[in-house]
Amino acid sequence: MSAAFMSLRRCCQRSALLAVAKRPWSSSPAPSPPLHTRFLLFLAQRFYDVEMLLSWGHRQKRMAIHRRNAYYGYTKNLYGADIAAAFYVLSLKGGFRYVGQSEWFRADRRGKFNWDFLNHKDTLLEEVNMSHTVINSGGLGNLEGQTSLRTLSLRGCPEVDDWFLAGLHVFQDSLKELDISHCPRITVGGLAALRNLKGLRRLDVSSLPKVSSPGLVVLLLEEMLPQCQIVATGYDHSLGQFGGGEVEGQRENESRRSEEKTPRTVLQLTAASENCRGKMGSYNKDTCIFW
Amino acid sequence: ISRPLCATRLAYHLPCNSWNSCFCGSDLETQLAAARKKASDALPGSSWSPFEANPNLPPERADIVIVGGGVVGWSIAYWLKQKERVREGVRVLVVEKDLTYSQASTVLSAGGIRQQFSLPENIHLSLASAHFMRNINEHLGVLNEDPVDLQFNHSGYLFLATEKAAHIMEENYSTQRKAGAEVSLLSPDQLRGKFPWINTDGVALASYGLQNEGWFDPWTLLNAFRRKAISMGAIQCCGEVTDFKYTTKRILTSNGDEMDLRRIKSVKVQLPGSLQYQPVECAIVVNAAGASSARLTEMLGVGYGGDAAGTQLPVEPRKRYVYVVHCPDGPGLDTPFVIDYSGVYFRREGLGGNYIAGTSPEEGEEPDASNLEVDHQFFEDKVWPSLAHRVPAFEKLKVTSAWAGFYDYNTFDQNAIIGTHPLVTNMYFATGFSGHGLQHAPAAGRSVAELILDGNFTTLDLSGLDFRRILAREPMLERNIV
């Protein structure tokens, strides 16, 4: 680390020199290049310093995400594990619903939320919606004690990766619905880890960009989880592009897939298209199982 | 090229530069220009020299020379560069004799990682390596380069045990849980419920890893370590270590025996396919040569003579076969890395119904380790019957491909040797992993770097894997198969 500070100090000293006395650009009488070109050449001569500054910037961003997903041990000691988990969900701008309650506690876009959730002490969480948050596998430790977690929605989470899916085995008895669509880091290796979720009845794996042969993967998932209904929209299954690819046209894809598949999958797919348009929180869990 | 144009310009212009095409100008002009250039080169002040220095030679001096450019060697190089406090504080040289890695154990490995060991040191090494790989882009990401994608399959390992070995499995399970591994025990009924394609005949207990277990691409990990270490200033050299220059000091032990203490002064690195060599003066040598580690210690003269000095490094190459089979009706996406109690293992490879299978041969029937030829009869005799017995769908399969690789097999107790040699003061060992080198590489590299730069282990205590246990003849045995 001290090496970085030394080089930064040197860089600052040299740039101070440049600001004070403008040296001639070169010994030839050609006119000096414009300011932006001179600035870029200045940076190019200090390659390692620039590299270090940029890596610092990236590391700060990563540290910020780690800090947001830190272990809420203090809250746990003061209020108990369930309130800590609820507070964690709200701090990350997610939403949840308690067991036995019907109202959802959510944080709005600016991160403000209602503190009424503190009134329900020692109540487990039943449904958690962490879509478009920065939850990662470290943050999953905050939700570990939730043995009644039935629905988990992780739609569009940029930090959810295969290691996160492997860590979901702690919910293997209770989890019934999982939505991991639009997560850019999930690959087939992580989907294989979902086999531990024996209670899973609905799995949404739509539009995963890193899954290379989505049709095959969905078939293998259906084999692996026979009692689970798999929703996989947003993939382009046309042979012209070697399968793969992403298209945001839902209905035509589903009808194309349903022609090739067995009756059981057809039922699942048509049911999926109906349920897809339902909203989170207004589900009736009993109608989720289709045969 | 405008030859006619040049001919007309001949009278008016100076002779063309001899570096341009010789079509310009007549022969006399070009010869004159070449002679002029030769003369100016011969005069002092020019950069021409009659001796061509081979640019592939390693530097003349290095602080730490790591012999062996496999995943363990590059992991140590990365951690040494990571832990140095000052930029270019340690000059690290990694010497690898074959940059195509055609016989290296790293790239020929099946690539699995598990925490289901019985020794706590091994469990901690695997767990720490898994945590390293979880955030691998934080550790090994280089600016402006592609992120590292290990293609990690989180399918877990499944160990099967008979009645007699069930109690060992239960003890191992409690050790693993205490060390922090996520493992679960399954009865035969639960096993059949989870994996309906398994035949639970003879199985009394099964142990299944839930997290941090699976397999990945070893070549990606090796290249990630190499790229990051080189970006931080480690130097790579393609060459073979053929000799050491060392000083010997005669010492008297407490028993009154006389011992020779050796200190390595320089390493002779021979370039491949040539007689050129470079003696590299160094302070510390790390032996991460894998299957050929014993050759290095022989060069030092360790292993000849009286009692403690007569202990050779008990690491030798053992050939292991890996067969790729295709079975269209085989187990699906959830196939873990299954290890049967007979020693036969298999795992899924890709999504097209391909599997990788193999087994460790019996002690007395070790194949010849001088080459990497595959014995296909071995599959028919030893691997297929157990495979078909365990998974009935494998009765109909086809072997599509096979390869062989070396284990750096520790003949003493099949566990790693990490630490210094008592009689060679500045040689550190990181070898003898016996098939677990790849999965222990990140954590073992960190421990060796701590040993070298901090003087003792700080994160993981691997003092149990020291060389001293070999001198004291106290084996640290793994009570587990494979």
Interface residues (C-beta under 8 A of the other chain):
Chain A: M1 S2 A3 A4 S7 E51 L54 S55 H58 R59 R62 S137 D162 W163 L165 A166 G167 H169 T187 V188 G189 G190 L191 A192 A193 R195 N196 K198 S213 L216 V217 L220 L221 E223 M224
Chain B: R85 V86 R87 R134 E138 G141 L143 Q151 F152 N153 H154 S155 G156 E182 K194 L210 Q211 N212 G214 G332 L333 D334 L351
